[in-house]
Amino acid sequence: MAEFGIRIMLLLAACLLPLSGEAMVRYYKFNVGQRGTLWWHAHILWLRATVHGALVILPKLGVPYPFPKPNREQVIILSEWWKSDTEAVINEALKSGLAPNVSDAHTINGHPGPIQGCVLHKAKSKNQNLTFDVIRPSQCDSNSNKFSTVAKAKEKMEKKKSGGFKLDVQPGNTYLLRIINAALNEELFFKIAGHELTVVEVDAVYTKPFKTDTILIAPGQTTNVLLTTKHETGKYLVAASPFINATPLATTFTDSLRSLNSEKYPARVPLRIDHNLLFTVSLSVNPCATCVNNSRVVADINNVTFVMPKISLLQAHFLKIKGVFTDDFPGNPPVVTREFQPAKDAKKFNLGDPVEKNTVGVPAGGWTAIRFRADNPVYALAFGNSHYMGTEDWLLLWTTVKDQMNLYYHLQATYPSVEKKILSNILCTMRKGKHIKEKYICQREEQSRLTTNKIFSE
């Protein structure tokens, strides 16, 4: 599950870019309340397969890391290579009701790897640097001895130097790797042959450092690790791959994550609970006369599916259009499962140093408990992905002020120079002049239209 909308100005994160072919530059002003590794991506279906990138927020000048200063930093983006148009892939899946095709290869910083057979994990190098080469183990043929020797493996790699991402490092130095999983569907395991990694941050939140030789990273998550290279020179392969069954490894890694919870970086865990919500996220099968098997796999929350409305949720809320969104979403599943027992399992919650995340991976048959403080008026969107089946869950969380116009004035006071124009533009363009208050806002907006156009395109 991923959380969107927290501290994001209204409509700003969803500004559309024109298709006129003209170059456009947008300037966003926002307050940076934390430091670390985050990422940005497109929000329309599977466009984020290629439209994404890293967002690195450095500490303030003079503020050190709570861990040894690295000699160098490197962003590592784990992604996928698709021969097909990803939009066509997901659209075909939604049309047929079947699972979408998978990607053709995994990539690290855009490189799918130099070889397609099995390679031994280490080959000696003549130079004084260590070079990390990338492979995709799932392309390895365990029955083939084509690359059974170090010499043949090295020869193959030398012929395809440009095929894989390479990071030249110095022996005995420490490197901060900022790892991002930008893959669409798969949790990935990341490993560097012959080396240990020290996890120091997840989702831009510092953690208690712990050592591991393999990290687990879910789609949308970021993990910062320290890598100290060995003193002996050589080539060490880097692997990023999904495992079909690695439950013990995944459990050990997840259980090791703890917030730093220091005096400077405390873990502010809400202790008083006002509301308890229990959501069961699952996959179901709905009848579909036009689908291949007369059925379509859909995602649901508490046995309720999401149908994309013709009108935006924000528009329906502000203009009080009925039938688009209701506030009677069930807070408990129709059938209580045995995986989570509130009375028993709640006593085991870690309220001292739980890790803070913006994206949580929940295993099949598993559960996760999340506490949050609803201190952000308007909306926060929780987005659950069951992308493998071509389905998506949406859950709208909201806090309210007294009414729609009070909300308008609240935002106007909070963002006097920008938010007023965005909100009034929404009320103006959605149902122009239908109500007196909206007409007044529309007229006032048209008076400042030239100013607005300099900031936002219409």
N, C-alpha and C positions, 0 to 999 in steps of 0.2 A: 504494500500500500504506500502511496506517496501523498504528500500533503501540499496543496497549492493554495495561494490566496492569502497567506499570512503576511501581513504588513505590505501588501502590494496595492498600489493605488488603483482605483476602480477603472477597469477597461484598459489600463495601461499595458498590462502584460499580454493582452490579446489584440493589440493594434495590428490591423492588417496592412500588408504592403501592397501597393498598387501593381497591376500587371501591365502597365503601360510601357514597360521597358526602360523607363527613365530611372536614372540613378537617384537614390534617396538615402539621406542620412537622418537617423533619429537620435536624439539626445535624451537620455533618461536620467533624472536626478533621484537618488535614493540614499538613505542613510545606511551605512555599513555597520551592523551591530555585532558582527563576529568576524573571525578570520579563519582561513582554512581553504580547503578545496571543495568547490561546488562545480556545477556544470549547467549549461543552458541547452535547450533543444526545442525543436518544433513540436507543436501540439496537435497537429491534424493527422489522425490515424498513424500510419507508419512512416511519415516524413522524417521523424527523428532518427531513422536508421542512418541517414547521411547528414541531416541538418542538425549538428550538435557541436559542442566545443567546451573547453575547460574554462572555469572562472576561478582564478587563483587570487585569494585575498591575503595579502601579507600582513603581519603584525605591524603596529605603529612603530615609527622610527624610535629606536632605543629600547623597545620591548623585546626581550629574547624569547626564543622557544623554551618551553618547559622540558626540553630534552637537549642532548648535545648538539651543538650547531653543526650541520652537515657541510661538507666541502662543496657540494653542488646539489641542485634540485632538478628533477626531471618529471614532466607530466607523462603518464602512461594511460592512453585511452584504449580500452578493450572494446572492440566493435565487431562488425561483421561485413563480409563481402557478398553482395547480391548480384547475380547475373541478370535477374529479372527486375522489373520495376516493382518496388515494394508496394506501391499503391495498388498496382494491378494484382499483386499476390493477395493482399488482404481483402480487396473488393471481390475477387473470385471466391475466396473462402466464405465471405459473408453471403454471397449469392448462392453458393452451392450448399452451405450448411456444414461443410467438411472442415477439417483442420487445415490451416494454411501450410504451404511449403516452408521448409527451413532454409536458412542461408546456405550459400555454397562454401563458405570458409569463415573462420574467425580471424580477426586482424588485431594487431597491436600498432597503434599510431598509423593506421591505414595500410599496413603491410601484412599480407597473408602468410608470409614465411617463404624461405628459399627452397624448401624441399618438400616432397610429397611422400617420402618413404620413411622407414625407421632410421633413426640416427642415434648413435651412442651419445650420452649426455655431455661428454667432454672431449675436446680435441686440443692438443697443445698448439701454442702459437709462438712464433719466433720473436715477435716484438715484445715490448715491455708493458703493453696495455692488455687489459682483459676486455674481450668483446662479447656482449650478450647477444645471441642470435635467437630468433623467434621461430617456433614451429607450432603446428596444430597437431597434437597427438592423435586426434580422432581420424586424421588422414593416414595414420601409420598402419601398415599392413604387417601384422604380427607373424604371418606365415611366409613373409618374403625375407630373403637374405641378401637382397640387392645392395643394401647399405649396412652390411653386417660388420664392417671393419671401420676403424677410426680413419684410416687413410682414404677409403672410398667416400666416407661421409665428408671429410675435409675437402676432398677434390670436388665433390658435388656442390658444397657451399661456396668454394672459391669461384666456380663457374657462374654462380648466380648471386654475386655479391649484392646486386641491386634489389634482390627479391625480398629481403627481410629487413626489419628495423634493427639497427645496431646502435648500441650505446658504448662508446669507448670510455673506459674508466681507468683510474690509477690504482695499483695494488695498495691495500691497506687504508684506503680512503672511505669516508662515510658519505652516503648519498641518500637524499630524501626523495622517495618515489611517490608521486601523487597519482594514485591509480583510480581510474573512473571506469565503471562498467556501463558502456553505452549500448550494449546489445539489447535487442528488442525483448527477448523472451527468456533467456537462459541465465541462471546463476553460474558464475564461472569460478574455477579454482586457478589461482595464480601461484607460480612456483619458479624459483631460480635454482638450477641444479647446483648442488654442493654448497649452498649458502642458507643462512638463517635470516629471517626478516623480523624486525621489531615494530609492532603495530603501535602507533602513537596518536592516531586520529581517525575518526570515522565521521562522515557527513559534517565536516567543519567543526567538530567538537573533540577536544583533547581527551585521550583515554589514558588509563594506567598502562604504561608500556609492558608488553609481554612478547616473548619470542615464539616464533612458529616458522616452520619451513614451507607452509602452504596457507594461503588466505582464501576465504570464501567471500565473494562479493556479488550481491544481487543486482539486477538491472536498476539503474538509477542511483546506486550507492557510490560513495567515494571512500577510499581508504588510503591513508598516508602511512608509509612504512620507512624505516631506516634500514639501509643495506650497507654493511661494512664488507668490502671486498677482501678476498684472501690475498696473502702476500705472494703466493706463487702465481706466475702468469699462466694464462690459458684462455680458452673459449668456453663459456658456460651458457648453455641453452636456457631460454626463458619459455615457459609453457603457460598457455591460457586455454582452458578447456572445460567443458561441462563433464561431470561424472554422472553416470547413470545411477549409481548407488554408492554414496559415500557418507552415509548418515553419521557414523561415529566421528569422522573428521569434521563434518559440518557442525555437529553438536559441541565438540570440544572447542572449536574456534568461537562459536557464538557465546558459549558460557564464559569464555575468557575476556570478553569485552566488558570493561567497567569504566565508568566516568572517572576522570582524573580527580575530581572532588577535592581540590586543594583550596586553600584560603583565597587565592586569586581567581581560581576557576571552580567555584562551588557547583554542586549538583542541586539545583533548586527543584526538588521533587514536591509536587502538590500533595499535602498530607490529608487535607480535608476534602472529602468527596461529596458533592451535592447530588450527582446523578450517576447511576450505573447503567451502561448500555452494553448489550451483548449482541454481537453481529456474527452470523455464520455466513461466510463467503463460500460459494460452491458453484459447480457446473451442473446444469440441467439440460434436458432435451425437450424442446418444444416442437409441436407439429408444424410442418411447413410444406404446403402442397407443391411449391415450385422448387424445392431443394432436391438434391440427388436421391437421398434416402427418405424423402418425405418428412424429414426432421432437421432441426437446426440446434446445434449446441449453443447454449446461452449461459452467461454468468448471472448470478443472482446474489443478493444480500437479503438474508432472512426470507428466502423464497420469493423475493420481489425482483423482477428484472427491470432494466432501464431501457426505455424506448426514446431514442433521440427526438426531442420535440421540434416542431416547425418554428417555434418562437424561443428566443434565448431565455434562460432562467432569470437573468437580471431584468430583462425587459418585462417579463411577466410579473415579477415581484414589484417593481417600481410602479407599474401601471395597473396592478391588481387584476391581471387577466387570469381568469379561472381555468382550471383544467390542465395547466402546464406543470405546476409544482404544488404539492400539498404538504402540510406539516404533520400528517398522520402516519409517517413512516414507522413501522414497528420497531421498537427498541429491544425486542427479544425475538429469537427464532421461533418458528411454530413448533419445532421439535427440539428439545434440549439434548445435545449430544453428550456422550460420556467422556470425551477428550478433556473438557474443561469442567471442573467442579468448583463453583464459586466459593462455597464454604471452606473447602479443603485447600484449593490451590491459592486462594488469596492470601493465606497465611504464609506462603512461601515467597511472596513478592519481595524483591530487593528494593527497599526504599532508601537505602543509604547511598549507593553509588551506581544507580542504573545508567546505562549509556543512553545519550540523547541522540535521536536520529530523525531525519525527515523522510526516510524511506525504510520500510520494514519488510523483510521477506518472511512469509509465513509458509511453512512446509505443509504438504498435503497431510491431513489428519492432525496437524499441530495447532497451536494457538499462540497468540501474543497479547499481552495486556499493555494498554497505552493510557497514560494519564496526561491531560493537557488542561490548561487554564483558558477559558473562553473570555479573553480580554481584548478581542479585536472586533469591533462592531462591523456589521455587514456579513460577509461570507468567508468561509474557509471551505475549500473543496478537497474532500478525500477521494482519491482516485485509485481504485483497485484494478489491477491488470490480470486477466487470464488470457494473455495474448496468444498463447500456443493454440487455443481453440478459436481464435479470432473474435474474442468477446471482451467486453469491458464492463466494470462496475463503477457506478458513480454514486457517491453519497454526499449530500449537501449538508454541511454543518453551519449553523448560523446563530448569531446573537443579534438582538434587536434593540432599537431605541423605540420611542413611543409610536411613531408612525413614519410614513414615507417622507413627508416634508421635514419632520424633525431630523431625519437621517440626512436629508439634503443640507440642512443648515449645520448639522454636526460636521459633515465633510467639508463644507465651505469654511468653517472656522478652523478646521484642522489643516487644510491645504488651500489657503486663500488665493494663491496665484495660479494653481493648476487644477485642483480637484473640482472647483466650481465650473470650469469650462467643460471638463469631461462629463460631469453629471448632467449639466444643463443640456449638453449636446445629445446625451442619451434620451432625455425626456423630450427633446425637440424632434429628433429624427424618427423615433419609434411611432408615436401617435400625435402628430403635430397639431396643436390647437384644439384638442378634444376637450380639455378642461381649462378652466380659467387660470389656475396656477401654472399649468404647463404652457399655455399660450403666453403668459407673462414671461416665463423663462425663455421661450423660443424667441420672442421679440428682443429680449435683452441679449440673447446669444447672437442674433443676427447683427446687432450693432457692433459686436466685437469679433465678427467672423474673420476679418482680415488678420487680426491678432491671433486668433485661434489657428488659422491655417498655417501660421509660421511655426506652430508647435506640433500640431497633429494634422494629418491628412484626413479628408472626409471621404 
